């Protein structure tokens, strides 16, 4: 290790959410240091040299993996495995985590966090354990990152605000003892050694963020909607795994019902919606009126399907010796499929053949859609093919039964749509039922506990589960209704109003022949299948002897699917969204132009407004849950009692759905939405992907951890004199701070032999290299501990806003030493510094309570007045925290945050 007056310091920069280009964070840290102006002089940092470094990737081995599911081989059987997994869900890891005698070290409040990290890492197959098959080389064997080398001369440290200077009022920081040479005493700082600083970037955005295209936008949107519900299950399952709830039956019941509510929302509902689209393909042949043209269309469609089949099987085809043979293979496929279709078209109706080909094309849609969806949702493949196979068999059976019908394709398609819609309606009814049960069980789970930290954690977890289930439910409802209304309205309005189609409901035939008499009532039937009579009532239309026009029927189907309460649902949801926007608006304004010279008064106002908004999230959760599950049920009850009639709301619902469909069908609006929403969606997906538990062989967190640990091992390798560092400073922002905290906590618990030099080889042996952590806008207390209190119990026993509003908290008195959780020693760092802005909507303080002043004492508090830095010990502080004034979440890296630059310099030099 380098000794004497010339030492080396490594700075590891970990970026947060939002878009980041490779190397941008390292350059931003370098620019912060170059922007230092100690005592009005030039920056002590000289020119930098930027280079790229290729670091071998080595995954973090799990020393004590969690035991496998007791279902054994049955969990791997198709279809059967889906039902087995329904009882032992991967994220409900209580079913296997607690069965081992000891799977994690450290305090009890770290067990759930370390077990969850272990769960996401133990099945990861990186370059050390490649996946067998054609995707062996889908992962790079090295991580290429940016390294910036620069030198800090031995000039005195600035009379730095970050050094903890006393204010003009004479109120000192925590503790009375000052370290030698501390600039807060006004000393010259002579004797500081020259430093060689190497800034490395731990870049992970490419592992989490989708590409900025319209297609990727909608893929990300549906991932967020369908996977966000899993976070509601995570909040409950981690509570059920906690020692305090393990023997409480109410938590087991709550975890089971929450699990099934999420399964219904994320599996049958989206898959049946996709099958409904495929069922509509059966109506397309009626566009071809002449039999000769229909026969030709069937042959051409079959030939195209042959080309698609050739493309699918091409990876498994043997190599061809002659180019002509290779070029002729697609033609052979197309000719073979086309010939079969030509023969069949003479033996069966060409319209029927076209409809069957539409279902075959639907199989390709299912494959493309579900293959990627299965990565974020276990069991999607099994359920999708099961439902698709059952739907195809049903369609063919109906087609055979009514082959003598005047319009067999249209009639079979209509009946098939009614069956799929009935299944969808049943799924939504089950979802609402499970949501109501979880409401009761959740209230019982936390209200049965006495006041204290246990009650607070239970209440916070239940609140999260309700919000994370209600929001995707509303999102899926609105997006699905917009898509289907656009498709139905545009497809049916092209027909003349005089055109009629046979609307005889399959329910009349099926229900009367299968169901017993007590279950054949129209009220029961209309709960699942909307026949012509009730469709007319939904739109208040007069009965027509010729039957309903297709546009009228499908309009009634949309209103029936969304329920006439849809306008009220939108009003209540819009109210909650308005409250969220009102809460974030001041921060968004300061985000556009962050103040460099923020005074204490403006900083306090922004901090108080943000805290009141966090208190109001309780109201937003109540509004969202009521809009998703309460209003539709309440409206149906009021209608049955005659208090509310359909005619009061069905017409507004129809108009809203029509305009929603027209807006959804506009390519200009869709493109604009994709461009404007990609950044916001990407931020949400970053957090969602980090907590995602699938695919288990390649979870996003495991891939991020692999890069992070490989970089730390590279820096801890003392064999290379060029990398003989005597200090490593981790500078992490936003989600990067969360990633750093989770990883360091786990490394401290499990250990890693290759990280012994920085203190993670053996907890009893101190490392040679000092490790310091500098976090900015860290969400671990403000969001993660608040919404996942058991997973992040190591941060705080009592989550904020669980038992009392933030307004009831007394601001931390100035000069009071910091104490309590989170404990820097549990992360293996010798100092943990946290900085925040008062209006940061993602992360603020870790140890201070409602402290939003930049300084403590007289004056306005604006820079360059010395900032107040709270410490636990002035001589050798473990904890340091400071509010750098007003502002929001993004601008910690630029010249609007000079306090950040001075504190980084302090951590490098002192």
MOMO-V589580 format. One record per helix or strand. SS is the DSSP state (helix for helix, strand for strand). FROM is the first residue (numbers start at 1). LEN is the number of residues. Records with the same first field share a line. If there is no record, write none. Layout:
# MOMO-V589580
SS = FROM-LEN  FROM-LEN
This chain:
# MOMO-V589580
strand = 6-9  45-1  49-8  142-11  194-9  727-7  770-7  831-6  870-2  879-5
helix = 24-11  38-3  72-5  80-8  94-4  108-14  161-3  183-3  205-3  214-28  249-39  291-26  323-25  350-24  380-22  408-40  453-40  506-9  517-3  522-5  532-7  550-13  566-27  600-41  646-3  650-15  667-24  700-17  721-3  735-16  753-6  780-8  806-3  824-4  898-12
